[in-house]
């Protein structure tokens, strides 16, 4: 399959940006899904040692990828410990 892409790029050089942007988009999507699977507190990979990982998140810890108007360093805990 890679050989076909290279042959098409040699025959039609105007397709090279298309291949670059599709490859970059696919790579970005895979990296983002990997980040969500590994660092999101809603995902639990080890149910024996950490059955509820969302309870271990500190109130000033930013786990979102992009926060618009929230300064996580100034937040205080409002609820009880479980």
C-alpha distance (Angstrom), angle and dihedral (degrees) to the residues before:
residue distance angle dihedral
X1 . . .
X2 3.79 . .
X3 3.79 89.3 .
X4 3.83 89.9 55.2
X5 3.80 91.2 51.9
X6 3.81 91.5 49.7
X7 3.81 91.7 48.0
X8 3.81 91.1 49.1
X9 3.81 90.4 48.8
X10 3.83 90.3 52.1
X11 3.81 92.3 49.4
X12 3.81 95.6 41.6
X13 3.82 111.5 26.1
X14 3.80 91.4 -179.3
X15 3.83 88.1 73.1
X16 3.82 93.0 64.6
X17 3.86 95.1 87.4
X18 3.80 89.3 49.4
X19 3.80 91.3 54.4
X20 3.81 91.3 46.0
X21 3.80 95.1 50.9
X22 3.81 94.5 43.8
X23 3.81 89.9 49.0
X24 3.82 92.1 48.0
X25 3.81 91.7 47.8
X26 3.79 92.7 49.7
X27 3.81 91.7 47.1
X28 3.81 91.4 49.2
X29 3.80 91.7 49.6
X30 3.80 92.2 50.8
X31 3.81 92.0 47.9
X32 3.82 92.4 49.2
X33 3.81 93.6 49.2
X34 3.82 89.2 47.8
X35 3.82 89.8 51.5
X36 3.80 90.9 50.4
X37 3.80 92.0 48.7
X38 3.80 94.5 49.3
X39 3.81 106.3 34.8
X40 3.81 107.2 27.1
X41 3.84 111.9 106.4
X42 3.82 90.5 -143.6
X43 3.82 91.4 67.3
X44 3.80 117.0 82.7
X45 3.82 116.7 -166.2
X46 3.82 97.3 163.0
X47 3.79 111.3 45.6
X48 3.81 95.4 172.2
X49 3.82 99.8 57.1
X50 3.81 99.6 27.7
X51 3.82 111.3 19.7
X52 3.83 95.4 166.6
X53 3.82 109.8 31.9
X54 3.81 93.0 168.7
X55 3.81 89.8 69.9
X56 3.81 91.7 59.2
X57 3.83 94.4 60.1
X58 3.79 111.7 110.0
X59 3.82 116.5 -131.2
X60 3.80 91.8 -119.0
X61 3.82 94.9 46.9
X62 3.80 114.8 107.0
X63 3.77 112.0 -141.9
X64 3.78 98.3 160.7
X65 3.79 117.7 97.1
X66 3.82 93.3 -131.6
X67 3.81 127.1 13.8
X68 3.80 115.6 -168.8
X69 3.81 107.9 -165.5
X70 3.81 104.5 -0.6
X71 3.79 124.6 106.9
X72 3.80 102.9 -160.0
X73 3.79 94.2 -169.4
X74 3.84 91.2 68.4
X75 3.81 98.6 47.7
X76 3.80 120.3 111.2
X77 3.77 129.8 -156.5
X78 3.80 112.6 -98.2
X79 3.80 103.1 177.8
X80 3.81 136.8 61.8
X81 3.80 126.4 -92.6
X82 3.80 115.4 -102.1
